[in-house]
């Protein structure tokens, strides 16, 4: 039996099949995407090489219920499925699960990717310039629960005006997506009566950016999000909805007969030719909290329009013109740069730490930037949590003195760095020596630098963002070189001579008072301190200078130099300025009776 198992494994390996499934390559092995899928089994991966794929087998692609991954080799910018206005890119109609995955494609010139009972994953895809009967992107029907992650929808159009269409008991997750341009609603959740089944759906929409949609489709749909009879568990969270236009309905979010929850959204600068530029409610009671609703431009009326007995619960929101409700405010949110569509809030915004004080973020919940949803102890209003950037302080410039090896130990000091939110900081010091980059990672590391002038850069991080860099300049001063003479120049290990005499003449201009007499005069190798020393005036080429005589124990030196022969010795000391000095001389060591 064991031999049979080995034989099966060998056959599988020869066919390119691993324990994790085969990797089926298009077009090098299979001519079309559909051909590779037809050959695949659960657990396989179909990898598509760079290029543009058209024609039969590369559109209307059907997973046939298989739990497989179909992915591009190098991402959506390198791999395109072009439906050539003849069909859709994918069709999921066999109860596919989230194990059916589509990753990394640009999809153009087709109708919607249809999920009809299928619940696949679309990840890192670009849907561009697609159109269809109701949808130009992804259509979810009859209990389909796809996950749509990290996708971009641009230039989409549809006769009923939807980029993602949701109906008949479908529960998609739409996260980290961008919807931009085109003339159709970004996300529409309908009751399903148009599809022959009036069963509410329940999308989860989070961390999306929806902007620049000019909705003029025949059905006059709102351009951003349309929630019609969506279940109460429907959520729209951490989204920016900005700069959209509608020729009917509110241009931000339109709610019909739903009590969905809208949390931490920034709904700004949308415009409509009918009342309700920001949010519109028709017979709806949504829960709206921690949102910024500002600068929307209906022809008349407030930022939020209520129709047919709507009674939303609105709290802890910044709403231009004001709105009754606990914690609501009416103050300029102080965006960073509206002209550049930057809807982060500035440090002095009243939206900081003024959201619902009882709001508890879900595990790993983030804002639209991917930062933790709560920073500073209380949730902010809007899609972006404000974080004070930490401030790096690399300390004062330093002048240090190199040891006789030409290197100096330098203690850096980043303790002056700060964070207004009192977050714990991490430290990253970087510097370059001879084109090599070095790094240290503590608040006050000790590093080694050669002689020269060095710029050390510090960046601190508060767990959310890097600081601007701060630099400290460190000047490492070389040691002074004197002239050293050792007596005797031939040292006999076996002689009775107890001492060795060294005389070092320092460079001209060094005075007796410059020498630090509290520091030892030391002989190397061995680090042997002088047993006696005295300082005398002398001259260096006719210029006044200073010399030092020093005695060292011979036996200690012989223990430090176990081999006979020529040996370079060094004698070193220190000036009061901190600068070191040293001299070198070569002696011969023998061993004679």
Helices and strands as residue ranges (DSSP letters): H 2-14, E 17-18, E 21-26, H 33-39, E 45-48, E 51-53, E 61-62, E 69-72, E 79-82, E 90-92, E 101-103, E 106-108, E 113-116, E 121-123, E 126-128, E 131-132, E 135-141, E 147-149, E 152-154, E 157-158, E 162-166, E 173-175, E 178-180, E 185-189, G 193-195, E 204-206, E 209-211, E 214-215, E 225-228, E 235-237, E 240-242, E 245-246, E 253-256, E 261-263, E 266-268, E 271-272, E 279-282, E 287-289, E 292-294, E 304-307, E 313-315, E 318-319, E 335-337, G 338-340, E 342-345, E 398-401, E 407-411, E 426-433, E 436-440, E 446-450, E 452-461, E 470-477, E 480-481, E 483-487, E 490-492, E 499-505, G 512-514, E 522-524, E 528-529, E 532-540, E 543-553, H 554-560, E 565-574, E 580-590
